[in-house]
Amino acid sequence: MKRIGIDVGGTNTDAALLDGERVIAAVKTFTTADVTSGVRSALSDLVARAGDAAHDVVAVMIGTTHYTNAVVERRNLGRAAAIRVSLPASASLIPFCDWPRDLAAKVNGGTYLVEGGHEFDGRPVVEMDERAVAEAARRIRADGIPAVAISATFSPLTAECEERAAEILRNEAPDVHVTLSSTLGRIGLLERENVALMNASLIGLARETTQAFVDAVAASGLNAQLYITQNDGTVVLAEAAREFPVFSFASGPTNSMRGAALLAGIEDAMVCDVGGTTADIGCLVRGFPREANNVVEVGGVRTLFRMPDLLSIAIGGGTIVQREPLAVGPQSVGYRLGQEALVFGGDTVTATDIAVASGLIDLGDKSRVAGLPGDFVRAALAQIHAAIAENVDRMKTDATEVPLLAVGGGAMLIPDALPGISEVVHVPHHEVANAVGAAMAQISGETDRIYRDMDREDAIAAAREAAIAAAVEAGADAATIKVIDVEDLPLSYLPGRAIRTRVRVVGEARAVRPGAAA
């Protein structure tokens, strides 16, 4: 099955056409300021290069930085109201209380605390005040707020209050988009609420962006299904992605890690993805990124939801290198690398110029860096190598030597030997590993439920069936589904031999043309 993967980075937009696991064609272009036109251009160039091989492409998978950039740069965000079902608890810390002031000022569309919620063992705190929810909904509608995030105490275990509040809200304000925190986050009210509010603020941008991608695929002449990559190494149909844009956070590095695993044929390794702006370091476990189990900040906001465990450092091809005193980063020329780097006719010394001057890569006009002092070039490269080595070591969990997969357009900046690394593998097509990872992404299904009065094996079997059903509904081919993660936790504080079970499965996307029956 032929698929196209596209990944948008801060500097480059990459595209690759795969037939099974074989790369047929690949292109790398500079990211445009509006991002979408860069995707259109990359797709057009790839189709032209692939020729007849692109005629029977069945799927296009796109990874985008749109949503992360919107939060970090405080732009293209909509206003969102917060309804929290929790009183009399949690009144001292209201929604948005831990957000940076400038971001909260753009997003905060009102906060409403009402009585209700549940205890950790599933018992109601108090009966939910449905009248207060209805009054909040009417106020939100009158204020013209386009989106609402609903949260409730311990809703990942019992989502009853959130679901009932959403039903009331849709009756009172049918045009308002509703995000439930229980569909996104984990235990931890503030962090889960923050994710839901972020998601609600991005809904307008997600709808515009998804439609732009749909139009780009249509303009390419491809009769292919559009998928959007997510930060767990899987994809979802564009229609589903527009409802949960936060799941696309950090999908770029995840795509690179998945692509590295395929291109190297190694499923357990460290990965260093050096792009134009940052180097992202992570760990592959059975071909998928290790998942973060701690609080992750996005744009200065604390969140706790499904995110890859990554460490990003300011080392990339576009990183600015200062001469006196010597300093590497953290500033970067970003997508302006093609205009501002010395080898491309600019007047800014970048890490790419250092790599060219060191003979690590032949790019642009080498004569323009011939005058850089040798001591300066060697010292700058040593500082880059030291930063990568230190941070790779920080991401390892034990002293065992493991391979490191070097990918990204700036992979030449990774040294050939590192402490604690058995070998540094420069994989084929490393410069477009992110696009390859996007193209090979699978569809996932997950369930996280509490089962009562069941043996452990029966609970896991029931959860597995539910996860498989979710994956098939999302577009996965049932014959290709495999289980990649199983967790079970006995809950001694609940009656009836309660056990919380989480199962995650993945499968290949069904080859279904747009508009065809699944």
RODO-2510 file (C-alpha; in nm, 4 decimals, decimal comma):
residues 518
     n   res          X          Y          Z
     1     m     0,0000     0,0000     0,0000
     2     k     0,1464     0,3353    -0,1068
     3     r     0,1340     0,6219     0,1387
     4     i     0,2704     0,9752     0,1566
     5     g     0,4045     1,1201     0,4796
     6     i     0,4534     1,4933     0,5333
     7     d     0,6082     1,6506     0,8410
     8     v     0,6235     2,0240     0,9078
     9     g     0,9161     2,1449     1,1178
    10     g     1,0251     2,4882     1,2277
    11     t     1,2753     2,5043     0,9398
    12     n     1,1855     2,2359     0,6852
    13     t     0,8747     2,0690     0,5471
    14     d     0,9581     1,7143     0,4386
    15     a     0,7595     1,4677     0,2304
    16     a     0,8180     1,1017     0,1452
    17     l     0,6345     0,8424    -0,0650
    18     l     0,6487     0,4864     0,0679
    19     d     0,5462     0,1603    -0,0938
    20     g     0,5182    -0,0672     0,2070
    21     e     0,8456     0,0022     0,3876
    22     r     1,0390     0,1138     0,0767
    23     v     1,1043     0,4840     0,0184
    24     i     1,0227     0,5617    -0,3458
    25     a     1,0756     0,9384    -0,3440
    26     a     1,1403     1,2160    -0,0929
    27     v     1,1670     1,5959    -0,0965
    28     k     1,2767     1,8577     0,1557
    29     t     1,1574     2,2179     0,1279
    30     f     1,1765     2,5187     0,3569
    31     t     0,8760     2,5719     0,5815
    32     t     0,6710     2,8773     0,4883
    33     a     0,5486     3,1402     0,7313
    34     d     0,1886     3,0230     0,6916
    35     v     0,2931     2,6510     0,6999
    36     t    -0,0001     2,5392     0,4836
    37     s     0,1410     2,6681     0,1552
    38     g     0,4650     2,4855     0,2373
    39     v     0,2678     2,1608     0,2730
    40     r     0,1007     2,2238    -0,0610
    41     s     0,4373     2,2912    -0,2247
    42     a     0,6057     1,9842    -0,0728
    43     l     0,3176     1,7610    -0,1814
    44     s     0,3264     1,9031    -0,5335
    45     d     0,7049     1,8545    -0,5616
    46     l     0,6824     1,4972    -0,4320
    47     v     0,4059     1,3988    -0,6747
    48     a     0,6057     1,5478    -0,9619
    49     r     0,9229     1,3609    -0,8589
    50     a     0,7426     1,0291    -0,8055
    51     g     0,5675     1,0460    -1,1423
    52     d     0,3463     0,7479    -1,2193
    53     a     0,4297     0,5890    -0,8828
    54     a     0,2089     0,8474    -0,7097
    55     h    -0,1074     0,7557    -0,9000
    56     d    -0,2237     0,4821    -0,6644
    57     v    -0,1412     0,6473    -0,3316
    58     v    -0,4216     0,5626    -0,0878
    59     a    -0,3311     0,7749     0,2141
    60     v    -0,1597     1,1011     0,3027
    61     m    -0,0355     1,1403     0,6611
    62     i     0,0514     1,4924     0,7771
    63     g     0,2285     1,5993     1,0942
    64     t     0,1954     1,9652     1,1806
    65     t     0,3468     2,2171     1,4226
    66     h     0,0478     2,4495     1,3815
    67     y    -0,1013     2,3843     1,7235
    68     t     0,2156     2,3806     1,9317
    69     n     0,3317     2,7024     1,7651
    70     a    -0,0052     2,8666     1,8302
    71     v     0,0290     2,8084     2,2056
    72     v     0,3985     2,8930     2,2273
    73     e     0,3663     3,2066     2,0133
    74     r     0,0287     3,3143     2,1588
    75     r    -0,1447     3,3455     1,8223
    76     n    -0,4506     3,2060     1,6427
    77     l    -0,6087     3,1037     1,9732
    78     g    -0,9812     3,1237     2,0411
    79     r    -1,1506     3,2083     2,3695
    80     a    -1,2667     2,9192     2,5832
    81     a    -1,4778     2,9029     2,8975
    82     a    -1,4156     2,6606     3,1825
    83     i    -1,6905     2,4708     3,3634
    84     r    -1,5541     2,2781     3,6596
    85     v    -1,7824     2,0351     3,8454
    86     s    -1,6118     2,0094     4,1818
    87     l    -1,7649     2,2238     4,4579
    88     p    -1,7349     2,2291     4,7519
    89     a    -1,3819     2,1036     4,6753
    90     s    -1,1067     2,2834     4,4761
    91     a    -1,2512     2,6334     4,5113
    92     s    -0,9159     2,7826     4,6127
    93     l    -0,7485     2,7174     4,2761
    94     i    -0,9718     2,8342     3,9937
    95     p    -0,9264     2,7511     3,6227
    96     f    -0,6381     2,9373     3,4495
    97     c    -0,4760     3,0059     3,7890
    98     d    -0,1407     2,8591     3,6837
    99     w    -0,1343     2,9872     3,3236
   100     p     0,1086     3,2577     3,2114
   101     r    -0,0794     3,5880     3,2300
   102     d    -0,0445     3,6770     2,8628
   103     l    -0,1765     3,3374     2,7514
   104     a    -0,4656     3,3383     3,0000
   105     a    -0,5637     3,6883     2,8853
   106     k    -0,6047     3,5590     2,5278
   107     v    -0,7918     3,2378     2,6106
   108     n    -0,9966     3,2930     2,9277
   109     g    -1,3625     3,3153     2,8294
   110     g    -1,4985     3,2866     3,1815
   111     t    -1,4789     3,0360     3,4660
   112     y    -1,7730     2,8587     3,6275
   113     l    -1,7484     2,6349     3,9345
   114     v    -2,0523     2,4231     4,0202
   115     e    -2,1314     2,1580     4,2783
   116     g    -2,0702     1,7924     4,1928
   117     g    -1,7898     1,5548     4,1047
   118     h    -1,6743     1,2246     4,2483
   119     e    -1,4323     1,0917     4,5069
   120     f    -1,1359     0,8677     4,4158
   121     d    -1,3466     0,5591     4,4836
   122     g    -1,6318     0,6630     4,2537
   123     r    -1,8674     0,7961     4,5224
   124     p    -2,0375     1,1297     4,4371
   125     v    -1,9057     1,4263     4,6361
   126     v    -2,2490     1,5888     4,6170
   127     e    -2,5227     1,5790     4,3576
   128     m    -2,4322     1,7863     4,0509
   129     d    -2,6062     2,1249     4,0354
   130     e    -2,7636     2,0955     3,6919
   131     r    -2,9310     2,4346     3,7218
   132     a    -2,5922     2,6024     3,7712
   133     v    -2,4575     2,4263     3,4635
   134     a    -2,7537     2,5476     3,2573
   135     e    -2,7068     2,9038     3,3826
   136     a    -2,3380     2,8899     3,2922
   137     a    -2,4262     2,7620     2,9449
   138     r    -2,6677     3,0510     2,8866
   139     r    -2,4060     3,3021     3,0003
   140     i    -2,1445     3,1485     2,7716
   141     r    -2,3857     3,1642     2,4784
   142     a    -2,4698     3,5290     2,5538
   143     d    -2,0993     3,6191     2,5729
   144     g    -2,0358     3,4630     2,2328
   145     i    -1,7688     3,2239     2,3601
   146     p    -1,7143     2,9576     2,0890
   147     a    -1,5757     2,6731     2,3010
   148     v    -1,6014     2,5241     2,6508
   149     a    -1,3846     2,2848     2,8484
   150     i    -1,5691     2,0762     3,1096
   151     s    -1,3772     1,9141     3,3936
   152     a    -1,4827     1,7244     3,7053
   153     t    -1,2985     1,5639     3,9939
   154     f    -1,1737     1,2125     3,9157
   155     s    -1,3564     1,2105     3,5816
   156     p    -1,1046     0,9707     3,4149
   157     l    -1,2440     0,7084     3,6538
   158     t    -1,6060     0,8230     3,6392
   159     a    -1,7028     1,0624     3,3578
   160     e    -2,0710     1,0779     3,4551
   161     c    -2,0706     1,4448     3,5661
   162     e    -1,8803     1,5697     3,2611
   163     e    -2,1046     1,3838     3,0204
   164     r    -2,4239     1,5115     3,1859
   165     a    -2,2872     1,8680     3,1938
   166     a    -2,2023     1,8428     2,8235
   167     e    -2,5571     1,7257     2,7476
   168     i    -2,7019     2,0276     2,9291
   169     l    -2,4596     2,2629     2,7561
   170     r    -2,5447     2,1326     2,4103
   171     n    -2,9141     2,1796     2,4820
   172     e    -2,8651     2,5391     2,6000
   173     a    -2,5885     2,6438     2,3563
   174     p    -2,5840     2,4036     2,0609
   175     d    -2,3275     2,6069     1,8613
   176     v    -2,0610     2,5941     2,1335
   177     h    -1,7891     2,3314     2,0959
   178     v    -1,7442     2,1100     2,4035
   179     t    -1,4227     1,9416     2,5190
   180     l    -1,4389     1,6921     2,8065
   181     s    -1,1243     1,6638     3,0173
   182     s    -1,1854     1,2921     3,0725
   183     t    -1,1221     1,2259     2,7008
   184     l    -0,7769     1,3851     2,7156
   185     g    -0,6010     1,3769     3,0502
   186     r    -0,5266     1,1662     3,3519
   187     i    -0,5757     1,1929     3,7269
   188     g    -0,4745     1,5447     3,8345
   189     l    -0,7524     1,8021     3,8075
   190     l    -0,5580     2,1181     3,7198
   191     e    -0,3302     1,9570     3,4606
   192     r    -0,6194     1,7695     3,2995
   193     e    -0,8322     2,0843     3,2952
   194     n    -0,5434     2,2763     3,1379
   195     v    -0,5235     2,0262     2,8508
   196     a    -0,8991     2,0513     2,7918
   197     l    -0,8852     2,4328     2,7903
   198     m    -0,5937     2,4269     2,5469
   199     n    -0,7837     2,1901     2,3208
   200     a    -1,0928     2,4116     2,3317
   201     s    -0,8887     2,7218     2,2442
   202     l    -0,7412     2,5462     1,9385
   203     i    -1,0657     2,4138     1,7889
   204     g    -1,1090     2,7042     1,5461
   205     l    -0,7500     2,6762     1,4223
   206     a    -0,7809     2,2972     1,3976
   207     r    -1,0841     2,3223     1,1733
   208     e    -0,9159     2,5780     0,9448
   209     t    -0,5895     2,3842     0,9302
   210     t    -0,7541     2,0499     0,8625
   211     q    -0,9606     2,1992     0,5814
   212     a    -0,6462     2,3562     0,4337
   213     f    -0,4781     2,0146     0,4348
   214     v    -0,7854     1,8570     0,2742
   215     d    -0,7696     2,1237     0,0022
   216     a    -0,3952     2,0662    -0,0472
   217     v    -0,4465     1,6918    -0,0986
   218     a    -0,7338     1,7607    -0,3396
   219     a    -0,5218     2,0137    -0,5341
   220     s    -0,2478     1,7510    -0,5763
   221     g    -0,4863     1,5330    -0,7771
   222     l    -0,4533     1,2414    -0,5346
   223     n    -0,7620     1,0392    -0,4475
   224     a    -0,6233     0,9600    -0,1037
   225     q    -0,7555     0,9524     0,2516
   226     l    -0,6107     1,2224     0,4790
   227     y    -0,4761     1,1357     0,8238
   228     i    -0,3132     1,3561     1,0863
   229     t    -0,0261     1,2210     1,2950
   230     q    -0,0443     1,2204     1,6744
   231     n     0,2164     1,2332     1,9475
   232     d     0,2026     0,8608     2,0296
   233     g     0,3308     0,7585     1,6859
   234     t    -0,0115     0,6852     1,5379
   235     v    -0,2549     0,8637     1,3069
   236     v    -0,6243     0,9466     1,3057
   237     l    -0,8593     1,0472     1,0288
   238     a    -0,8624     1,4212     0,9684
   239     e    -1,2227     1,4412     1,0885
   240     a    -1,1217     1,3088     1,4310
   241     a    -0,8006     1,5124     1,4501
   242     r    -0,9871     1,8396     1,4203
   243     e    -1,1669     1,7625     1,7481
   244     f    -0,8496     1,6871     1,9459
   245     p    -0,5674     1,9136     1,8207
   246     v    -0,3671     1,8756     2,1451
   247     f    -0,2890     1,5156     2,0497
   248     s    -0,0734     1,6581     1,7686
   249     f     0,1614     1,8298     2,0156
   250     a     0,5170     1,6938     1,9704
   251     s     0,4080     1,4720     1,6799
   252     g     0,7099     1,5856     1,4728
   253     p     0,9795     1,4301     1,6950
   254     t     0,7597     1,1235     1,7368
   255     n     0,7404     1,0832     1,3594
   256     s     1,1200     1,1044     1,3394
   257     m     1,1617     0,8355     1,6046
   258     r     0,9191     0,6006     1,4342
   259     g     1,0848     0,6671     1,0976
   260     a     1,4277     0,6021     1,2482
   261     a     1,3114     0,2637     1,3787
   262     l     1,1860     0,1616     1,0335
   263     l     1,4878     0,2897     0,8388
   264     a     1,7416     0,1345     1,0771
   265     g     1,5510    -0,1866     1,1453
   266     i     1,6086    -0,1298     1,5191
   267     e     1,3147    -0,1016     1,7602
   268     d     1,4960    -0,0438     2,0929
   269     a     1,7407     0,2463     2,0879
   270     m     1,8039     0,6088     2,1716
   271     v     1,7171     0,8566     1,8954
   272     c     1,8570     1,2034     1,8304
   273     d     1,6636     1,4061     1,5725
   274     v     1,8556     1,7203     1,4778
   275     g     1,6327     1,9563     1,2847
   276     g     1,6769     2,3159     1,1843
   277     t     1,5897     2,4651     1,5226
   278     t     1,6242     2,1966     1,7912
   279     a     1,7657     1,8524     1,8596
   280     d     1,5025     1,6214     2,0083
   281     i     1,6280     1,3235     2,2083
   282     g     1,4093     1,0290     2,3019
   283     c     1,4024     0,6553     2,3613
   284     l     1,2428     0,3898     2,1410
   285     v     1,0765     0,0954     2,3145
   286     r     0,9472    -0,1731     2,0772
   287     g     0,9454     0,0794     1,7946
   288     f     0,7419     0,3444     1,9770
   289     p     0,8556     0,6490     2,1780
   290     r     0,8768     0,6050     2,5541
   291     e     0,5795     0,7859     2,7063
   292     a     0,6283     1,0647     2,9597
   293     n     0,4893     0,9877     3,3047
   294     n     0,5394     1,3313     3,4532
   295     v     0,4005     1,6796     3,4086
   296     v     0,4849     1,8328     3,0688
   297     e     0,4775     2,2080     3,0142
   298     v     0,3397     2,3408     2,6852
   299     g     0,3795     2,7127     2,6353
   300     g     0,4326     2,7555     3,0096
   301     v     0,1172     2,5604     3,1027
   302     r     0,1384     2,2443     3,3137
   303     t    -0,0261     1,9447     3,1485
   304     l    -0,0499     1,5730     3,2203
   305     f    -0,1678     1,3721     2,9233
   306     r    -0,0331     1,1427     2,6543
   307     m     0,3022     1,2879     2,5460
   308     p     0,6323     1,1333     2,4348
   309     d     0,9232     1,1529     2,6781
   310     l     1,1482     1,3970     2,4930
   311     l     1,4306     1,6327     2,5731
   312     s     1,4716     1,9239     2,3325
   313     i     1,7878     2,1308     2,3200
   314     a     1,8681     2,4401     2,1141
   315     i     2,0973     2,2657     1,8669
   316     g     1,9974     2,2539     1,5005
   317     g     2,1128     2,3391     1,1519
   318     g     1,9852     2,6931     1,1899
   319     t     2,1325     2,7527     1,5375
   320     i     2,3212     3,0825     1,5498
   321     v     2,6885     3,0583     1,6519
   322     q     2,8410     3,3722     1,8044
   323     r     3,2134     3,4307     1,7733
   324     e     3,3224     3,6438     2,0703
   325     p     3,2555     3,5114     2,3190
   326     l     3,1861     3,1708     2,1644
   327     a     2,8195     3,0765     2,2112
   328     v     2,6091     2,8143     2,0329
   329     g     2,2393     2,9117     2,0391
   330     p     1,9808     2,9230     2,1738
   331     q     1,8683     3,1568     1,8936
   332     s     1,8059     3,0097     1,5492
   333     v     1,7410     3,1524     1,2043
   334     g     1,4706     2,8838     1,1675
   335     y     1,3069     2,8598     0,8261
   336     r     1,5204     3,1558     0,7084
   337     l     1,8271     2,9287     0,6975
   338     g     1,8262     2,9384     0,3161
   339     q     1,8639     3,3158     0,3206
   340     e     2,0703     3,3917     0,6326
   341     a     2,3363     3,1173     0,6616
   342     l     2,6801     3,2027     0,5201
   343     v     2,6839     2,9112     0,2743
   344     f     2,3536     3,0318     0,1295
   345     g     2,4669     3,3910     0,0817
   346     g     2,3659     3,5356     0,4187
   347     d     2,5764     3,6969     0,6903
   348     t     2,4877     3,4850     0,9986
   349     v     2,7141     3,2051     1,1207
   350     t     2,4997     2,8975     1,1843
   351     a     2,5654     2,5398     1,2897
   352     t     2,5234     2,4441     0,9230
   353     d     2,8142     2,6726     0,8343
   354     i     3,0249     2,5074     1,1070
   355     a     2,9378     2,1638     0,9652
   356     v     3,0343     2,2707     0,6115
   357     a     3,3583     2,4297     0,7317
   358     s     3,4409     2,1074     0,9214
   359     g     3,3875     1,8944     0,6127
   360     l     3,0900     1,7115     0,7665
   361     i     2,8595     1,8039     0,4795
   362     d     2,8892     1,9533     0,1314
   363     l     2,6174     2,2156     0,1076
   364     g     2,5802     2,5577    -0,0515
   365     d     2,8875     2,7664    -0,1347
   366     k     3,1812     2,6275     0,0652
   367     s     3,4019     2,9211    -0,0270
   368     r     3,1930     3,1503     0,1930
   369     v     3,3065     2,9676     0,5104
   370     a     3,6683     2,9146     0,4050
   371     g     3,7672     3,2237     0,6015
   372     l     3,6300     3,1060     0,9363
   373     p     3,9204     3,0559     1,1823
   374     g     4,0009     2,6871     1,2381
   375     d     4,0127     2,7248     1,6170
   376     f     3,6667     2,8840     1,6159
   377     v     3,5192     2,6086     1,3996
   378     r     3,6702     2,3297     1,6125
   379     a     3,5603     2,4918     1,9395
   380     a     3,2043     2,5452     1,8149
   381     l     3,1782     2,1848     1,6928
   382     a     3,3180     2,0563     2,0248
   383     q     3,0538     2,2555     2,2137
   384     i     2,7783     2,1105     1,9939
   385     h     2,9091     1,7548     2,0449
   386     a     2,9346     1,8047     2,4221
   387     a     2,5760     1,9328     2,4464
   388     i     2,4409     1,6354     2,2498
   389     a     2,6448     1,3833     2,4523
   390     e     2,5369     1,5282     2,7869
   391     n     2,1681     1,5299     2,6998
   392     v     2,1648     1,1836     2,5415
   393     d     2,3082     1,0558     2,8694
   394     r     2,0377     1,2389     3,0652
   395     m     1,7656     1,0566     2,8700
   396     k     1,9063     0,7105     2,9358
   397     t     1,7510     0,5214     3,2248
   398     d     2,0464     0,2905     3,2994
   399     a     2,4135     0,2402     3,2170
   400     t     2,3556    -0,0286     2,9527
   401     e     2,5096     0,0631     2,6185
   402     v     2,2457     0,0968     2,3460
   403     p     2,2500     0,2149     1,9835
   404     l     2,1732     0,5761     1,8968
   405     l     1,9863     0,6460     1,5729
   406     a     2,0939     0,9756     1,4147
   407     v     1,8241     1,1392     1,2035
   408     g     1,7138     1,4800     1,0814
   409     g     1,8560     1,7312     0,8367
   410     g     2,1209     1,8236     1,0944
   411     a     2,2270     1,4654     1,1770
   412     m     2,5823     1,5458     1,0636
   413     l     2,6203     1,7419     1,3896
   414     i     2,5941     1,4209     1,5967
   415     p     2,9390     1,2821     1,6893
   416     d     3,0375     0,9324     1,5732
   417     a     3,0983     0,8113     1,9300
   418     l     2,9173     0,8926     2,2536
   419     p     2,9578     0,7686     2,6135
   420     g     2,7074     0,4928     2,6944
   421     i     2,6229     0,4408     2,3254
   422     s     2,7219     0,1140     2,1567
   423     e     2,7125     0,2652     1,8081
   424     v     2,5839     0,5748     1,6311
   425     v     2,3717     0,4650     1,3352
   426     h     2,3272     0,7157     1,0517
   427     v     2,0205     0,5666     0,8874
   428     p     1,9425     0,5910     0,5140
   429     h     1,7082     0,8776     0,4232
   430     h     1,7847     1,0229     0,7675
   431     e     1,7069     1,3743     0,6473
   432     v     1,3396     1,2840     0,5888
   433     a     1,2956     1,0298     0,8713
   434     n     1,0112     1,2428     1,0082
   435     a     0,8162     1,2163     0,6834
   436     v     0,8876     0,8426     0,6674
   437     g     0,7589     0,8073     1,0239
   438     a     0,4439     0,9953     0,9332
   439     a     0,3854     0,7726     0,6290
   440     m     0,4277     0,4492     0,8253
   441     a     0,2167     0,5577     1,1240
   442     q    -0,0521     0,3167     1,2345
   443     i    -0,3974     0,3639     1,3848
   444     s    -0,4339     0,3032     1,7557
   445     g    -0,7097     0,2006     1,9886
   446     e    -0,6964     0,2366     2,3653
   447     t    -0,9161     0,1637     2,6633
   448     d    -0,8653     0,2613     3,0279
   449     r    -1,1438     0,1243     3,2460
   450     i    -1,2208    -0,0140     3,5897
   451     y    -1,3559    -0,3712     3,5919
   452     r    -1,5295    -0,5210     3,8956
   453     d    -1,5848    -0,8818     4,0053
   454     m    -1,3531    -1,0178     3,7351
   455     d    -1,0281    -1,2114     3,7414
   456     r    -0,7201    -1,0276     3,6186
   457     e    -0,6998    -1,2316     3,2971
   458     d    -1,0681    -1,1723     3,2191
   459     a    -1,0350    -0,7980     3,2830
   460     i    -0,7354    -0,7717     3,0489
   461     a    -0,9168    -0,9764     2,7831
   462     a    -1,2226    -0,7482     2,8050
   463     a    -1,0028    -0,4384     2,7825
   464     r    -0,8174    -0,5836     2,4837
   465     e    -1,1435    -0,6421     2,2984
   466     a    -1,2568    -0,2861     2,3726
   467     a    -0,9259    -0,1428     2,2483
   468     i    -0,9417    -0,3488     1,9287
   469     a    -1,2972    -0,2320     1,8666
   470     a    -1,1860     0,1307     1,9119
   471     a    -0,9015     0,0841     1,6618
   472     v    -1,1285    -0,0762     1,4020
   473     e    -1,3800     0,2044     1,4436
   474     a    -1,0975     0,4554     1,3899
   475     g    -1,0070     0,2922     1,0570
   476     a    -0,7609     0,0126     1,1400
   477     d    -0,7533    -0,3194     0,9545
   478     a    -0,8610    -0,5779     1,2149
   479     a    -0,6281    -0,8414     1,0674
   480     t    -0,3185    -0,6294     1,1384
   481     i    -0,3916    -0,5225     1,4975
   482     k    -0,1390    -0,6064     1,7690
   483     v    -0,1238    -0,5255     2,1394
   484     i     0,1679    -0,2974     2,2315
   485     d     0,0931    -0,2005     2,5912
   486     v    -0,0964    -0,3574     2,8833
   487     e    -0,1221    -0,2126     3,2347
   488     d    -0,3339    -0,3379     3,5242
   489     l    -0,3659    -0,2012     3,8756
   490     p    -0,5735    -0,3602     4,1550
   491     l    -0,7802    -0,0943     4,3369
   492     s    -0,7968    -0,2140     4,6939
   493     y    -1,0047     0,0844     4,8055
   494     l    -1,2966    -0,0123     4,5789
   495     p    -1,5431    -0,2922     4,6521
   496     g    -1,5882    -0,5950     4,4287
   497     r    -1,2296    -0,6923     4,3347
   498     a    -1,1882    -0,3786     4,1251
   499     i    -0,9007    -0,3600     3,8772
   500     r    -0,8065    -0,0689     3,6541
   501     t    -0,6876    -0,1943     3,3163
   502     r    -0,5345     0,0000     3,0268
   503     v    -0,4674    -0,1679     2,6929
   504     r    -0,3315    -0,0032     2,3784
   505     v    -0,3276    -0,1624     2,0334
   506     v    -0,2175    -0,0514     1,6870
   507     g    -0,3014    -0,1643     1,3366
   508     e    -0,2488    -0,0642     0,9749
   509     a    -0,4936     0,1778     0,8154
   510     r    -0,7523     0,0175     0,5908
   511     a    -0,7059     0,1044     0,2243
   512     v    -1,0261     0,3058     0,1875
   513     r    -1,0624     0,5836    -0,0678
   514     p    -1,2329     0,9074     0,0442
   515     g    -1,6086     0,8690     0,0262
   516     a    -1,5912     0,4907    -0,0081
   517     a    -1,7553     0,2544     0,2356
   518     a    -1,5213     0,1270     0,5060
***
